[in-house]
Amino acid sequence: MQTQPVTTEAPKFYQIDLEQDLLGGWTLSREWGQQGGRSSRKRELYLERDAALAAFESARDSQLRRGFQIMFSRGL
């Protein structure tokens, strides 16, 4: 996800990944920052797919409301 670039600063980005681990749990990873600058990262672990998917969709919807646009997606 990315915001529209402002005239003098680089666009902001927000990346969300949901992956299953080898033991059957789920990891929701979020990374955000300004392109070409520092970024922050947060990881959350979930035991059930439904809870992980709900958290993923909530994070995505929150960023869409803040003005981010989906640049590309992969997966189901």
Rosetta blueprint (number, residue, H / E / L):
1 M L
2 Q E
3 T L
4 Q L
5 P L
6 V L
7 T L
8 T L
9 E L
10 A L
11 P L
12 K E
13 F E
14 Y E
15 Q E
16 I E
17 D E
18 L E
19 E E
20 Q E
21 D L
22 L L
23 L L
24 G L
25 G L
26 W E
27 T E
28 L E
29 S E
30 R E
31 E E
32 W E
33 G E
34 Q E
35 Q L
36 G L
37 G L
38 R L
39 S E
40 S E
41 R E
42 K E
43 R E
44 E E
45 L E
46 Y E
47 L L
48 E L
49 R H
50 D H
51 A H
52 A H
53 L H
54 A H
55 A H
56 F H
57 E H
58 S H
59 A H
60 R H
61 D H
62 S H
63 Q H
64 L H
65 R H
66 R L
67 G L
68 F L
69 Q E
70 I L
71 M L
72 F L
73 S L
74 R L
75 G L
76 L L
